[in-house]
Amino acid sequence: SRTYVITGAASGIGKVTAEILRERGETVIGVDLKGVEVAGDLSSHEGRRAAAGEAVQLAGGTVDAVIPCAGLSVMKPVTVAVNFFGMAEFLEALLPALGRSEAPRVALVSSMASLQPVSTALVDAMLAGDEEQALSIAGSLADASPESNPIYPSSKRAISRWVRREAPTTAWGGAGIPLNAVAPGTVVTPMTKDLLASEQGRAMTDAYVPMPLNSHQGAESIAHLLIWLTSVENTHCTGQTIYCDGGADAVLRGDDV
Ligand code: NAD
């Protein structure tokens, strides 16, 4: 069996992914604020390092796949700290343990929100690895209106761009590690529960995220793709953001690819 480390494993997409893998007989080490194997706070440098160290120890030194799902959608600096740096720094700490696997794989969660307007300065600060600067820019954007706030979209644009930049490097492609992201549309999880609870919220969401195929999706639709991307079968798909969004990307970007 393979050993998976999944962040955000206490809820939503991470939780369902962990459940499906366990049903298949795989070993899963969950990381989240509480309620799973490793309790840790991925919003801070210390928290990321401690959680990664504990996960590697529980895995016995070798990790076959990492699926970082931990994320926030509040329009505050902490969303940048968790969504981007809580992924990048955590993965960096897990690279040696992935290097001991015979078929190491990583799949992240971006979003169709990565296609929405972003703050270029914020995306650039994340990609430069400058957390202090990124948090300060996000702080200055926190007051922008919730409907057009660029903090969450910027965190997801940075994830998709990071995947594209890192996948071909010696640390990833050169080390035989496929690195990809899945971009969901509107997934029914605790993250979207309040939004989808009112007719007004649903109308707003559907205007931003048109989903002609089957409308809102369950977490398992994303879990199955994350699981394939991190399976032994995936030998050549890397650097990609794969939209699994009921057609939202096809509607919004149209021919612009
Ligand atoms: P969720 O809220 O159900 O789960 C997110 C998990 O992340 C929670 O268990 C939470 O405790 C954990 N988390 C938050 N802050 C943390 C921290 N500081 N340290 C450790 N863990 C922390 O949300 P979800 O819908 O399952 O989202 C999972 C991922 O999918 C996120 O990256 C989200 O941005 C992305 N996503 C979700 C949707 C959607 O519609 N639900 C759409 C696109 C992308």
Residues whose N, C-alpha, C, O or C-beta is under 5 A from the ligand:
A	BS01	NAD	G8 A10 S11 G12 I13 G14 V31 D32 L33 G40 D41 L42 S43 C69 A70 G71 L72 V82 V109 S110 S111 P184 G185 T186 V187 T189 P190 M191 T192
